[in-house]
């Protein structure tokens, strides 16, 4: 499955879960899949390789930004700005731990 399709499935599952009242913590796997796609697309856009197709990279990047913006709106509607700030803090910590794990 290509990354965009995987991200779409994860995003759809998150939106459905929130619509039926699931807590975000219960959807951790889908959130991880979605943010893996978002972070990967952003990184690929920053550091394009000769192997990547520029159009595919651009489409993935814009899709990632759309998903990120929509997810932000969902979190703010459920938890408010403080909840979103806390979410971003956890996301930064996870990215830092992942970077440190590589070394």
N, C-alpha and C positions, 0 to 999 in steps of 0.2 A: 504494500500500500504506500502511495506517495505521501510525503509529509503534509501536504495541504489537506488531503482527504482525512488523514489521521487527526489533524488539528480540528477539522470541521466536525468530525464525530465527537471529539472531546468537548468542543464548545457546545454542540447540541445537547450532549448529555448534561453538561453543567447548567445550561439554561432550563432544561426540563426538570432537573433536580431542584433547582431553586424555585421553579414554578409550583412544584408539589410540596415545597416546604423543607426540603433537605438542607441540612447545615453544610456550609462549605467544607468543613473538616471531613465530612463523610464522602466528599468527592475528590479526595486527595490525588488519586491516580489520574483522574481526568485533568485536574489542574496541572499536575506535573507534565502530562503529555502536551497540554496546550502551551505551557510556558517553555518546554523544551523546543517546540516548534518556533515560538516567538523569538526566543533568545538565539536560536540557530539561524533564523532568517535575518535577524538584525546583524549578527556576526558575519554572515555571508555577504551582506550588503556593504559592511564596512571594509571587509577584506576579500574582494572578489578574486577568484582564481581563474586561470586560463581555461580550466575544464568546465566551468559553469556557463550555462546559457544566460546571457544578460536579461532576456525577456522573462525567463522562468524565475530568475533571482528577483527581479523587480516585482513580479506578481506575488511571489511568496512574501516579500518584504511588505508590500501594501496590505496583503491579507493579514499578516502578523500585526500590523498597526491597527487594522480594523478590529481584530479579535481582542487586542489589548485594550482598546478604547471601550468596546462593548462590555468586556469583563469589568473594567473599572466602573462603568455606569451601574452594572449589576451589584457590585460590592457596595458602592456608595448608597444605592437604593435600599440595600438590606442592612448595612452596618453604619452608614454615615461616613463623613470624612475621617473621623478618628479611626474607624474600622479599616478604611482604605490605607491610612497612614501606617497602621500596624501591619497590614498585609504587605505593604511595600518594604517595611523594616524586615519582616521575615524573609521576603524574597531576596533582599540584599544579603542577609546572613547566609542563605542557602547558596547564593552565587559565590560568596566569599569562601565558604566551605568547599564548594566544588573546585574552585581555582586552587585552593591549598592542597586539595586531594590529588591534583595532577602532579604536584611537585613532590 
